[in-house]
């Protein structure tokens, strides 16, 4: 019996060519990356009074989700403690505000008005500005 490898080699070359053609067609027709439909600003005012602004395009339903997206792509950071009432924000951009120890806390403002919800339940609306401000109790 003759061992003929020529059909196997031809088949392999055809397979590689088809894969290359499919890769080219996909790269020319792949869907464009999209940004979120809501354009928001998250502002941070630290204890020193300095303010940093971050803009974000997101499809997040709640502020915490938008903050997670922002933290993944910028120098913005936050951390806190989860409880039955939601997230208690204790750190923003590595600055700590812990009411039990120093009477300080991170206040959330929405479009300049004191926030009525926490980060977990604050709805995200296109065009809104969310401000985290370091404040001390009087």
Protein Blocks (a to p, Z undefined) as FASTA:
>chain_A
ZZdfklmmmmmmmmmmmmmmmmmmmmmmgccddddfbdcddddddfkopacddddddfbf
bfklmmmmmmmmmmbdcdddddfkbccdfbgghiacdfklnopacdddeehiacfbdfkl
mccdehiacdddddddZZ
